[in-house]
Amino acid sequence: MSNQDGTVYEVDGVQVGEGRYLRILVNDQPHRVRAKPPGYVAKEDMLHPPYEARDERRFTFLIEDQERWQAPGATLPGMPGAAQASAVLAAPAGASASGAAAQSSAPPAPSTSFVPGTPQPNAFALVIGIEHYRDLPSPTGAHADAQRFAQLAQTTLGIPARNVRLALDDHASKSDIQMHLAWLASNVPPSGRIYFYFSGHGAPDASQGTPYIVPYDGNRDAVAQTAIPLADVVSALEKTPARDVLAVLDSCFSGEGNRSVIATGVRPLVRVRDVRPAAAKVALYSGASGAQVSGPAPTNDGGLFTKFVLEGLGTGQADSDGDGQITLQELASWVDPRVSREAKRQGREQDPSVATATPDGSAGFIVAYGVVH
């Protein structure tokens, strides 16, 4: 897609520049906003100014490779952390200005408030949310789930914005996800930790029962070729230098429901193989067990499981002993019964599950530190 010269760009009603392309630095992270000029009809209707806060799909961020010239700075309301941003106009028509990986490492702030936690300067988060698949139905609220988790990562979990990578929709293809996992492995220090979050479709291999996470370009009839085995994701996380890793999945692998797909003509509720981490440093927290369905929150604006994970951590209510630390065991004890009760009200079964290499692994895994509530 190509924009016309003279496009006026606005973010949250603030004019930040005029030109063919516009980059914006948010919390010292470079981004480029592409906007639809007047009279131009793009395939991606979400990309046009002015950006409206109530519609979080109105624009996307693309990392730019270099700056060209400076335009007046602007204050962008609603951005997490420092709000100052400087607008940088990219090269004019005919000049080279290629984009790199397409994701926002400083995501737009969702309309949710979370309590702060102790900073974890050596922690990293990879947050993936896929709602608008290329060839598959939409898992309602996956996009918003990921944005909210990314905000939680920076506040309650205390992860620096530069260490949070958010991959949404068409920026979460199979190759994108593999690239992001490699980014974690090459950046996290031995003393650091990783939070991996995925909201989107899961899928089973009908013959083997192997669970897969489905990327943006996944094909339900070619899961083995186009999706990523959950065991491979866990293995990649185990091989990183990180001291410990928490993987949170709001998807299911039964082939039925809002967050799972299955090959055409195959009956759902496939018996799925359990995936259990081999390394003691990795914990896997899933939104549903076995052949269950991972369903939506009552408000239908996100996943039921994610709703209570964010609430338990982001309000501090999961800190059952009041010591300011929330262990995985405390989090699961707070989240699981609430998910199960609400799922029963919706006429189904949904029981989140924790998988660790040792039976008591969740008791010693501290998810959040210094949480005040």
Phi, psi and omega in degrees: 000137180238132177270158177275153173297148177087006176297133177265128183255134175229139174234122185052037177081359180260121177286123184246358177162178181216136180162199182274315175229156180225131172253149179226135174266118178241121183052042178068011178255127182281134177220159175237132175255127176256129185239151180274121180286164180303134176083357181259127180255110181265159175294323178269094184294345182288345189261077174206145178274162356282149176291131178251127186300331183284346181244096188284000178256016184284338179210166178227159178252136174232129180292135181256155186270333181200157180271154180244301175207161187267142170242167181305142179289165181213154175261126183254106181296147172087355179281145180291148178070215181299137187262351182288135177221144177248133180276137180230118179279135180279181185299145176290176182306134178098337179271163182271129175205077185275148179268155177255216184301139187258095173197167179252116176276350171234086191290155173301140184286121173290166183276062181220140178250133179236149178286148181283154174234177180294132179302140175237084186298338181259012179266150179229151177226133170246115186241121184238128176224120182236109178249324183254086180285157179293316187229014185233159177296159185274129169280108190305128173085002182296324179298310181293323177305312182294319179297318179294320179294323178297322177291318177301320180302322183277339183257284185293321180275347173070030181271132178302144181304324182292343181261005180254120178246124183247122180241118185240140170048241186287000172262013179232051174288174179301314180293325177299311182298318178297323178294319181293323176296322176294324177299318177300311184299326184271352184243327184289133180278166180301333180270000186270180177222162183234136168246122177246127180231134177227127175233117183165200182280141163252166179207144175261149166280118190298329183275325184255340184077016180287128178276140179234148164266139188258118178283177181306321184261020180291152180237123183297335181267000177217053185300316183298331181269331190246348180250179184239121178302134178302323179299327178290323177296313180298318179298318179297321178292323178296328184278353178289162179287354187305148177291319176209159188219134172241123176250125181243125184238118171254077177202174177219167190234019183279342186086007181226152176098186188285341186234036176206148176229163180212158182302147179302131177088354180264136179289140179287187182063045175291141175289118188257138177291139175287141174249121181235129179302143176272333182264138182296340184281350185252133173237138182242119181243113186249150185282348180207159182254144171048239184267016180283167179257134173267110190256181184275161171291160181303329180280352177062025179248016180173180180280146179298315180298311180298321179308312184280331173297313179296320181292316181296318178279313189288341174256349183082002184294338180284352177282081190292330181263001174068024182268004179085356177243140178244112177278164177297325178296317177296317181298313180295322180295331179275318186284312192303310181295329179290320176296314182298317180295315182292324178297321178295326176296331179272004176081030180211174177253133173211112182235106178302156182221147176248133176236124176225166181290334180238151184301327183257020185298328183287337183292323183265358182272112181269118183278316183224143181246149171061035182279124179254130182214000000 
